[in-house]
Each structure stands twice: as C-alpha cells, then as structure tokens.
Amino acid sequence: MARVAMIGEEPRIRGFRVAGAIICPAADPAGARQAWRSLPADVAVVVVTAAAAAWLSVELARRPEVLPVVMPS
C-alpha cells in the first residue's frame, strides 16, 4: 500500500502525523535533501512546504514515481 510523506518545517507538518503521514522535518536545504533521500520506497505522494519545494526543486523532478504536492504558504 502506498504511503504519504511530508517534508518541511516541523511546525507546519507535525499535525499530519495523526492522519498517518510520514513526517520528515527539514529546517534547511540539506535537511530537506536528506529527508528526500531517506523516503521509503512505498511513498507515492510527498507533500512539501513552499520552502522545501524550493530546496528540492531538482530532486522532485528526478523521481517521477512520486507525486509532489506543494502546501500553500
């Protein structure tokens, strides 16, 4: 079964844990890239904050099997 992950600033994503999302806090570009690289293979959707989307712009395009969704700021 495919799962959903969240990458971004911890205060913006922490509440989604209750809904079953994998929470990957990232406070800077290096943290966002590390979170992206550590996603489990069964993740199909990654919701990212606007900042994380900017930090991961190249990485998001390189993994077509994962649907990236950007949270509104």
Buried (B, 14 or more C-beta within 10 A) or exposed (E): EEBBBBBBBBEBBEEBEEEEBBBBBBEEEEBBBEBBEEBEEEBEBBBBBBBBBEBBEEBBEEBEEBBBEBBEE
